[in-house]
Amino acid sequence: MQEELNAQAEKYKEKQRQLEEERRRQKIAMWESMQEGKSYKGNLKLNQQEAEAGASASAVPKSKPNKKPLRGGGYNPLSGEGGGTCSWRPGRRGPSAGG
């Protein structure tokens, strides 16, 4: 049982080393592209999109259903017309007791 545990531990360590090496390569690539003046985040997104496009080339993009607007076309919050039932009024001026 100890030998099996040691073998699993070695596999796990090797996997962690590979992941760390991949992260290090990505950081180096980001740094180099940043030094060249390119958008390093954009490059990563493009690489991920290419990988996804290759995997799902036969996928059909979903079409969005027609959504109705949240408010009518005549809504203008500055004019006070076309709004809802609530309206804002300023509070009373001065102290409440006039003694």
Rosetta blueprint (number, residue, H / E / L):
1 M L
2 Q H
3 E H
4 E H
5 L H
6 N H
7 A H
8 Q H
9 A H
10 E H
11 K H
12 Y H
13 K H
14 E H
15 K H
16 Q H
17 R H
18 Q H
19 L H
20 E H
21 E H
22 E H
23 R H
24 R H
25 R H
26 Q H
27 K H
28 I H
29 A H
30 M H
31 W H
32 E H
33 S H
34 M H
35 Q H
36 E L
37 G L
38 K L
39 S L
40 Y H
41 K H
42 G H
43 N H
44 L H
45 K H
46 L H
47 N H
48 Q H
49 Q H
50 E H
51 A H
52 E H
53 A H
54 G H
55 A H
56 S L
57 A L
58 S L
59 A L
60 V L
61 P L
62 K L
63 S L
64 K L
65 P L
66 N L
67 K L
68 K L
69 P L
70 L L
71 R L
72 G L
73 G L
74 G L
75 Y L
76 N L
77 P L
78 L L
79 S L
80 G L
81 E L
82 G L
83 G L
84 G L
85 T L
86 C L
87 S L
88 W L
89 R L
90 P L
91 G L
92 R L
93 R L
94 G L
95 P L
96 S L
97 A L
98 G L
99 G L
